[in-house]
Amino acid sequence: MTARKLLFICSQNKLRSPTAEAIFSDTPGIEVDSAGLNHDAIVRLSPEQLAWADLILVMESTHRNRLARHHGASLKGKRVAVLNIPDNYDYMDEELVRILKMKCARYLP
């Protein structure tokens, strides 16, 4: 069975999406990547990442809206889910890790 490819997206790729990538990187049955939508993001979202992903998980509905506005053509046939996690946490914050595990459980094998 091929691994499911999950792409986590936030604004800066500094706190939320890299935390998600880190905590799920060793999960059997999935591959993970992360990116940011802002011009100054640590890893800025690329068309290649969108093409690679089976499922795109954004932290806020504003991210889904920006994604659709700037990358609409690349989203054809892609599922985008909003996790509703505000930008209130540090990288690997215990509460952020707990929330990510809870909200992402439905998308994991």
TAVEN-V108098 format. One record per backbone hydrogen bond with DSSP energy under -1.0 kcal/mol. CO is the residue of the C=O (numbers start at 1). NH is the residue of the N-H. If there is no record, write none. Layout:
co=CO nh=NH
co=CO nh=NH
//
This chain:
co=4 nh=31
co=5 nh=54
co=5 nh=55
co=6 nh=33
co=7 nh=57
co=8 nh=35
co=9 nh=59
co=10 nh=37
co=11 nh=38
co=12 nh=42
co=15 nh=19
co=16 nh=20
co=17 nh=21
co=18 nh=22
co=19 nh=23
co=20 nh=24
co=24 nh=27
co=27 nh=30
co=29 nh=4
co=31 nh=6
co=33 nh=8
co=35 nh=10
co=36 nh=45
co=38 nh=41
co=43 nh=36
co=46 nh=50
co=47 nh=51
co=48 nh=52
co=49 nh=53
co=55 nh=7
co=56 nh=81
co=57 nh=9
co=58 nh=83
co=59 nh=85
co=60 nh=64
co=61 nh=65
co=62 nh=66
co=63 nh=67
co=64 nh=68
co=65 nh=69
co=66 nh=70
co=67 nh=71
co=72 nh=75
co=75 nh=78
co=79 nh=56
co=81 nh=58
co=86 nh=88
co=90 nh=93
co=93 nh=97
co=94 nh=98
co=95 nh=99
co=96 nh=100
co=97 nh=101
co=98 nh=102
co=99 nh=103
co=100 nh=104
co=104 nh=107
co=105 nh=108
//
